[in-house]
Amino acid sequence: MRVIIVEPGGFRTDFLDGASLQVQPASISDYDAGTGPIRGALAANNGRQPGDPTKAATAIVDVAEAGEPPLRLQLGADAIERVEAKLDLVRRELDQWRLIALSTSF
């Protein structure tokens, strides 16, 4: 048995619609700095997500039927950008602290 971890970017589904996403109208002012921009971004991006859910479903089926599917499957340019940024950060940190990391060997 194989497992595929699907890591999707933003797809134009009803995920951000009022029928799916419930946002409480009341808010706590102490949290406004953190939650305010997120609430605004969710509302602003609804219906503007770059991914096509039909194409994503087709891609998932195609990959699931592949002889050697990947463990992780990123879907969408935005998902790929996030993973590449994380890999770049990990590479920079690894390079920066390599000597200390290697100094722990016998």
Buried (B, 14 or more C-beta within 10 A) or exposed (E): EEEBEBBBBBBBBEBBEEEEEEEEEEEEEEEEEEEEEEEEEEEEEBEEBEBBBEEBEEBBEEBEEEEEBEEEBBBBEBBEEBBEEEEEEEEEEEEEEEEEEEEEEE
